[in-house]
Each structure stands twice: as C-alpha cells, then as structure tokens.
Amino acid sequence: MTEPGTRLDGITLTSQAVGNAWSWLVMREALLHDVRRFADFQARLGIARSTLSARLSQLVDNGLLTRGHEGSSAAEEYLVAPAGEDFFACLMTALAWGDKCPDGEVGNRRLSVAHRMCGGAASPELRCGSCRKLIVARDVHAEHAEQRLGGSRLSGQYHRAPDYDLLERNRPCSIARTQIVLGDWWSCLMVREAFFGVHRFDEFRTNLQVSTNILTTRLTRLVERGVLIRTQYQQRPIRHEYHLTERGLELYPVALAIITWGERWKSSQGPLVPLTHVPCRSPLEPELCCGTCMKPLALADTEISEIDVTPKGAVRVAR
C-alpha cells in the first residue's frame, strides 16, 4: 500500500519491502557476518526485541530472509534468500558512501571488504554494464513520468524514523552512518526527489503528500548532514530552494542500487523509471564492481574484516 502521490519507482518499492535503517542493519549482520539467530541479532545490534521482531518479520514477508524448516535444527534460524543475497549491492554502496564521511563522524572502526579475485581492497562502486564507466549522477538521464501508485495509505510503521543515536551503539560502521541519512521512509524519498530535480518546499510537499512539519524536519536534517544546501530565492516572503551538495550527489550509487533491487524483485513491469547512461547512450544497467580491478564484485568473492582505525591496528572478525 502506498501514499497517494508517491511516484512509482524502485526506491519506493525497496523502501516498502525492506523498511527503515534497522532492517538494513539486520541484513548487514545476516549477509556480511552470517548471523542467523534472533538472540545474536539482538546482542550485536542492541535493538529492542519488539523492533527486531518486526524487522525480521518484514524481511521474511518480503522474501529477503526465510525461516529454517520446522522440526529441523535450523527452525529458529533466519536464512538469507536469493533476494536478500542480491541486496549485497545496496549494502556495499552504502558502505562506500559512509566511508567518505568526515573524520569526525567515522568513529574508530570500519568494515573492510577485500576482493579475493584480485587481492585488493574492494572499494565497491557501480559501473555501467555497457561501457564499464564509473556511474555518476550527472551522467544519468531519468525518463520519469508523473506516474503514481494507488491511493491506499502506508501503515505508520513506514513513516516513523528510527532512533538514529542507537544505530551505531553496539556496532559502528559506515553502513549505519549512511542509514543515519537515508534510514527512514521520508528522507529516502526526499533525496530521490532531489535527484529528480525537485528543489522547492512546495514541490516536495506536493509530490510526496507529506505534512509540513515532517518535511521541514527531514529537510533540516539533510542540510545538517551535508546532503542538501539551502539557498534563498525569494525575499518577500522568504523562500528557499534545496540542492544536492557534492556529498549529496555522491549518494547516487546508493539510490541507484536501491532502485535496481526494487525493480528486479518487486516489479513485474520492467524499468519503472527508465535510465539512460548518457556517455554511451545505452539503457543503464548498473553492475557492482571492485574498485581495484574493476571486475564484478559478488558476496562469495569477498572477505569481510572489521578494522580498528586507531593506532592499535586491525582486528578480524568472523563474517
């Protein structure tokens, strides 16, 4: 079910299926660290039981996780389904953006991803499947129409923002840092609108059918996090525009990975917002690649480490 006025695109579909920042961190634990049991998720994330139960149920209902067979030793486990494995690109692009946070936001630990195929740092990036060039926002043309989804309202759980102060309480990492920016329904859609060329308050409100107070709060947060810059365009009355900063533009691979996952797993209509890669004039088919060797990057070909970036050195943890 979707808000009246919400655009039909992969970001909408992924946000509906996956949920807020806590779901991303559950998928981080399941995919990158092979966590399977409820108690282990809770211990590693420091998350309330009710919140964790809701996030796991949502991920199971939407096909990212499955429950082990009843009566087997895996009955109490949550296993990664094919759709969940494909969420790897979303996690990796979020990791790459979070790694670029200013030093004061990084903390003292990072997730390090090594590519077994070349032995180098994976440095995940999205490249065009046709010309192999690195994908940047300015090189992509979106043919988005004013197509809308149905008129049923989303349930409130999709609208509530998580407590951002808790996301890194137990396990700081760059994926969590990215989710501090994008980890709720409205913020993710506002960034989408900014990439679609929306700049003015009333345009955001009309396109998203969002209340004024929520819109004001989210836009302020995105400005404070350095994703948007607010500039005055009218004196009487005073009005402002919101434009993506360079740091905001660098979020495009995360948005593109989210779009790709949603269209692949939650749409039967093909590309909902056709994208063209301007340099090669081809329909854009993004591919997650290793930043060292530029070859395709898959979960099975990576080795995940937790790195202590203080002078003490590095510490390995199990996937």
Beta strands, then each sheet from edge to edge (+ up, - down):
strand 1: 65-67
strand 2: 78-80
strand 3: 109-115
strand 4: 125-128
strand 5: 140-142
strand 6: 228-234
strand 7: 239-244
strand 8: 275-277
strand 9: 282-283
strand 10: 286-289
strand 11: 302-308
sheet 1: 1+ 2-
sheet 2: 3+ 11-
sheet 3: 4+ 10-
sheet 4: 5+ 8- 9+
sheet 5: 6+ 7-
end
